[in-house]
Amino acid sequence: MRVVLQKVSQASVVVDAQTVSSIKHGYMLLVGISTQDTLEEAEKLSRKVLSLRIFDDDTGYGWKKSIKDVNGQILSISQFTLMARTKKGSKPDFHMAQKGPLAKELYDKFLRMLQQELGAENVKDGVFGAMMSCSLTNEGPVTIILDTDDPK
């Protein structure tokens, strides 16, 4: 499972010219699910997303508070293209991306874990499988890649 986490002051997602979700202060997550991922990986990454300390404290010093500490929001977007392999040729290979129904099931569980901690009103998402236009203002800029296959 791979998550690209961006700290944002605002983010939104549009499908068919309609804004389906938007947030203010928090994270925009791009979430890729591989054929090897399990509930254990989803649990691990949800805990990591919720516990990362990348927000300023009350004195303006960074890296002190988590998204829970600052009452932030999350906009999560499913993105199978994060599983692309580009080692050979010029066309991405998506064979490591989980198939739609199975990916959606694990993605929905990941969202529910985030919602249990932050509240459903603070965790939003796009439309699974849809062509989406995402917009954000990246603060910092802070962008962190979380990957359950990363040995670190």
Order of alpha helices (4+ residues) and beta strands (2+ residues): beta-beta-beta-alpha-beta-alpha-beta-beta
